[in-house]
Amino acid sequence: VCYWLKRFGFSPILIEKSANLRKGGHALDVRGAAIDLVKRMGIYEKICNMRSQVEFGRYVDAEGNILHEEKGERFAFRQGEDVEINREDLVEILIQALEGVPCHFNQWITSIKQSDNDVEVQFGDGRTEHYGLVVGADGLHSKTRRMVFNKDEYKLTNLGACFSVFSIPNYLNLNHTEVLCEANQKLVSITSDKNPTIAEVAFSFRVQNVLNNIRDENEQQRFLRDTFQDFGWETSKILELMSSSNDFYFDSVTQVKMRSWTKGRVALLGDAAYSASPISGQGNNLALVGAYVFAGELKQANGNYHRAFKRYNELLHPFVEANQNLGILVNESTLVRDEVSQEVAEKRSSKIMQEVEIAANMISLPDYENYI
């Protein structure tokens, strides 16, 4: 959003809580309408050059026997110009595109007070600054959302599952391959891509109850160990290596539902506004499209944020709804009770790929560049 705001003539400032760019995270897909956007930004070729290179996906049973194998693109529901890239690589590309945008790291907001004329923002170091608008793009657990919106103005819908990713040594010596074991409403996958020494692990599983403190990493890891202790395959070894991982991530499979993503001079973007859940594969694309529409509508309204915010909500809601429905479909189609047979895997892949293509293209992007 900083990129597009700068390009459209505004003066954005990026505030980041972390002391530096955060590494790790799951691989992200760029597809559908978002492909057009990254081409307009001139970064599609860079993304393709740094794309993941998983060539095969393989389903195994609890003993490690191969049940089914697919080409990497189909295994991850990609087709055509769709491209997958590791989160940290995409962040690096985006940051490089922010020429002229001040980026302040190790900063966080403690309060937001709105007036008719501006927004007063207080920071953790005691500073107070005034801005014309504030955009919260701070994720599923958005502090901006909690500070500005009342509890009855948003709903967090847990889809009844949890998700975790982290890196470990590639002790299985996988080569551009993802191996996945899915049974009893639980899933473990391990992937090695361009770096032959590292493997990325993903856990996903159905849960009845959410953790008491879902942000406590020790409790998260203990929960994973308890849930997968008798799962079989390579799970015991993976859980043993988990403690040494430096990029552990865990969260619930949750969607954010809001009638309006704006209030006064504050707007929400990405997962903070309309998370479709980590397993939808569309969170990244919703964020890219949302950022473009938000900045473009501000340009088209000549900075009249009342009009721009109204249009932002109107234009994006059908796209968000389609992708949240996709998230529900993927959630219902995965984490099956039995082992995944070839017939089940192929039928599921075909259905999800069809729905992904529809949802990813469920918006016609305005051409704000040529607006006069």
HUJO-V710629 format. One record per residue. N is the residue number from 1. PHI is phi in degrees with one decimal (NA if undefined). PSI is psi in whole degrees, -180 to 180 (none if undefined). Layout:
N|PHI|PSI + N|PHI|PSI
This chain:
1|NA|-34 + 2|-62.7|-39 + 3|-58.8|-52 + 4|-69.6|-38 + 5|-61.0|-45 + 6|-62.3|-45 + 7|-64.3|-31 + 8|-92.5|11 + 9|98.9|8 + 10|-96.5|178 + 11|-123.9|77 + 12|-77.5|155 + 13|-128.9|129 + 14|-95.9|125 + 15|-110.4|124 + 16|-125.5|128 + 17|-65.6|-39 + 18|-70.1|157 + 19|-73.9|-21 + 20|-155.3|-179 + 21|-61.1|132 + 22|-80.7|132 + 23|-92.5|173 + 24|79.6|-164 + 25|99.3|162 + 26|-74.9|157 + 27|-64.4|144 + 28|-116.1|146 + 29|-98.4|141 + 30|-115.1|118 + 31|-152.5|169 + 32|61.5|-136 + 33|-59.3|-28 + 34|-68.4|-25 + 35|-60.6|-46 + 36|-59.8|-39 + 37|-67.3|-46 + 38|-69.2|-24 + 39|-69.0|-42 + 40|-62.9|-31 + 41|-78.6|-12 + 42|76.9|23 + 43|-117.7|3 + 44|-62.1|-42 + 45|-64.9|-39 + 46|-63.0|-42 + 47|-62.7|-44 + 48|-62.7|-38 + 49|-68.1|-25 + 50|-108.5|12 + 51|-61.5|159 + 52|-69.4|158 + 53|-131.7|44 + 54|-75.3|120 + 55|-95.2|-27 + 56|-137.5|145 + 57|-119.5|136 + 58|-133.6|129 + 59|-92.5|134 + 60|-128.7|162 + 61|-93.7|-176 + 62|-63.5|-19 + 63|-96.2|-2 + 64|91.2|4 + 65|-71.9|138 + 66|-73.7|125 + 67|-96.0|-36 + 68|-167.1|149 + 69|-136.5|142 + 70|-136.7|159 + 71|-62.8|149 + 72|-58.2|-40 + 73|-65.1|-47 + 74|-67.2|-37 + 75|-57.8|-33 + 76|-104.7|15 + 77|64.0|34 + 78|-105.6|152 + 79|-157.0|162 + 80|59.5|-127 + 81|-87.9|2 + 82|-54.3|142 + 83|-141.3|142 + 84|-108.2|139 + 85|-144.4|145 + 86|-65.3|143 + 87|-54.0|-47 + 88|-65.0|-32 + 89|-69.9|-41 + 90|-66.1|-41 + 91|-59.3|-42 + 92|-62.0|-43 + 93|-63.5|-43 + 94|-66.2|-42 + 95|-62.8|-40 + 96|-63.7|-25 + 97|-81.6|-7 + 98|-91.8|44 + 99|-61.5|127 + 100|87.8|-1 + 101|-99.6|120 + 102|-63.3|130 + 103|-120.2|114 + 104|-106.9|111 + 105|-91.6|165 + 106|57.0|38 + 107|-127.4|142 + 108|-145.6|154 + 109|-95.0|134 + 110|-106.2|-23 + 111|-157.6|151 + 112|-131.1|122 + 113|-124.5|124 + 114|-100.3|147 + 115|-133.4|180 + 116|-64.7|-25 + 117|-102.1|-28 + 118|-164.9|-172 + 119|-122.0|124 + 120|-90.4|122 + 121|-118.3|126 + 122|-104.3|136 + 123|-104.8|165 + 124|-62.7|-24 + 125|-88.3|7 + 126|95.6|-11 + 127|-68.2|150 + 128|-125.1|128 + 129|-128.4|159 + 130|-120.4|133 + 131|-131.6|159 + 132|-73.3|-42 + 133|-141.5|155 + 134|-124.7|131 + 135|-114.6|119 + 136|-94.1|112 + 137|-123.1|51 + 138|-109.4|33 + 139|80.9|-178 + 140|-53.8|-40 + 141|-97.1|36 + 142|-47.1|121 + 143|-74.3|-34 + 144|-59.1|-44 + 145|-61.0|-43 + 146|-67.9|-35 + 147|-75.1|-31 + 148|-103.1|-38 + 149|-100.6|143 + 150|-72.1|158 + 151|-63.0|-26 + 152|-84.9|3 + 153|-99.4|-1 + 154|-150.7|156 + 155|-136.7|129 + 156|-98.2|114 + 157|-104.2|107 + 158|-78.1|126 + 159|-85.5|10 + 160|83.6|27 + 161|-147.6|164 + 162|-127.2|163 + 163|-144.8|138 + 164|-144.5|142 + 165|-137.3|148 + 166|-167.9|165 + 167|-102.0|147 + 168|-141.6|168 + 169|-61.8|146 + 170|-80.4|66 + 171|-69.9|-18 + 172|-86.3|-4 + 173|55.8|43 + 174|-70.1|147 + 175|-127.6|101 + 176|51.6|45 + 177|-138.3|145 + 178|-116.1|132 + 179|-118.2|133 + 180|-132.5|134 + 181|-121.5|123 + 182|-134.9|122 + 183|-169.4|158 + 184|53.8|37 + 185|60.8|31 + 186|-135.4|154 + 187|-145.6|136 + 188|-130.9|132 + 189|-131.9|153 + 190|-137.6|131 + 191|-132.0|136 + 192|-123.1|130 + 193|-114.5|-116 + 194|-74.9|-32 + 195|-93.5|108 + 196|-69.8|-10 + 197|-91.9|-14 + 198|-117.2|143 + 199|-126.7|144 + 200|-104.3|129 + 201|-104.4|142 + 202|-130.8|133 + 203|-115.7|142 + 204|-146.6|142 + 205|-164.4|151 + 206|-73.8|143 + 207|-135.2|149 + 208|-88.5|-40 + 209|-126.2|143 + 210|-80.6|151 + 211|-59.1|150 + 212|-61.2|-44 + 213|-127.7|91 + 214|-69.6|-10 + 215|-95.9|-1 + 216|-88.5|112 + 217|-64.4|-38 + 218|-62.6|-42 + 219|-67.3|-37 + 220|-61.3|-47 + 221|-68.8|-37 + 222|-63.0|-40 + 223|-62.6|-43 + 224|-61.9|-45 + 225|-61.7|-44 + 226|-64.3|-40 + 227|-71.0|-37 + 228|-110.0|15 + 229|-61.3|-30 + 230|-115.5|25 + 231|-74.6|-29 + 232|92.0|-165 + 233|52.8|-133 + 234|-96.2|12 + 235|-61.6|-41 + 236|-61.3|-42 + 237|-66.5|-42 + 238|-62.1|-45 + 239|-65.4|-32 + 240|-65.7|-39 + 241|-78.8|-17 + 242|-57.8|-38 + 243|-60.2|-27 + 244|-92.9|-3 + 245|-71.8|141 + 246|-105.7|10 + 247|-135.2|37 + 248|-64.5|133 + 249|-134.7|137 + 250|-148.4|138 + 251|-162.4|169 + 252|-81.4|156 + 253|-85.0|94 + 254|-129.2|142 + 255|-109.8|148 + 256|-106.1|123 + 257|-113.8|126 + 258|-143.0|141 + 259|-72.6|-37 + 260|-136.9|137 + 261|-98.1|11 + 262|-131.5|150 + 263|-154.3|116 + 264|62.4|-123 + 265|-99.7|13 + 266|-114.3|137 + 267|-130.4|152 + 268|-110.8|148 + 269|-135.2|157 + 270|63.9|-147 + 271|-59.1|-29 + 272|-60.3|-32 + 273|-100.0|-42 + 274|-149.5|50 + 275|-52.7|131 + 276|-99.1|1 + 277|96.8|150 + 278|-60.0|-31 + 279|-86.1|-2 + 280|-70.9|-26 + 281|73.7|8 + 282|-120.4|1 + 283|-59.2|-42 + 284|-62.3|-43 + 285|-71.9|-37 + 286|-60.3|-40 + 287|-67.5|-44 + 288|-62.8|-47 + 289|-68.1|-44 + 290|-59.4|-41 + 291|-63.1|-43 + 292|-65.7|-46 + 293|-65.1|-42 + 294|-59.7|-53 + 295|-66.9|-38 + 296|-65.3|-40 + 297|-68.5|-33 + 298|-64.4|-40 + 299|-64.3|-47 + 300|-64.3|-30 + 301|-90.7|9 + 302|53.9|38 + 303|85.4|-1 + 304|-72.7|95 + 305|-67.9|-28 + 306|-58.0|-50 + 307|-69.1|-42 + 308|-64.7|-43 + 309|-64.5|-39 + 310|-61.0|-46 + 311|-67.3|-39 + 312|-56.7|-47 + 313|-63.8|-44 + 314|-66.0|-47 + 315|-69.3|-36 + 316|-89.3|-23 + 317|-57.3|-44 + 318|-62.2|-38 + 319|-65.5|-45 + 320|-63.3|-46 + 321|-60.4|-43 + 322|-62.4|-40 + 323|-78.4|-29 + 324|-70.3|-36 + 325|-63.7|-37 + 326|-62.2|-42 + 327|-59.1|-39 + 328|-66.5|-42 + 329|-61.8|-47 + 330|-62.2|-42 + 331|-61.1|-42 + 332|-75.1|-24 + 333|-87.8|-19 + 334|-106.2|-180 + 335|55.3|53 + 336|-75.9|164 + 337|-75.0|-35 + 338|-105.1|172 + 339|-63.3|151 + 340|-86.2|107 + 341|-75.7|167 + 342|-60.9|-40 + 343|-63.6|-45 + 344|-63.9|-44 + 345|-63.1|-45 + 346|-68.2|-41 + 347|-64.5|-42 + 348|-65.4|-45 + 349|-59.0|-45 + 350|-62.3|-44 + 351|-64.8|-48 + 352|-67.3|-42 + 353|-60.4|-39 + 354|-63.8|-45 + 355|-72.1|-34 + 356|-62.5|-45 + 357|-61.5|-40 + 358|-65.6|-50 + 359|-65.0|-40 + 360|-68.0|-20 + 361|-112.3|17 + 362|-81.8|42 + 363|-162.3|141 + 364|-102.8|114 + 365|-76.0|127 + 366|-64.4|153 + 367|-97.0|83 + 368|-68.2|-25 + 369|-58.3|-38 + 370|-100.5|12 + 371|-72.8|135 + 372|-116.9|none
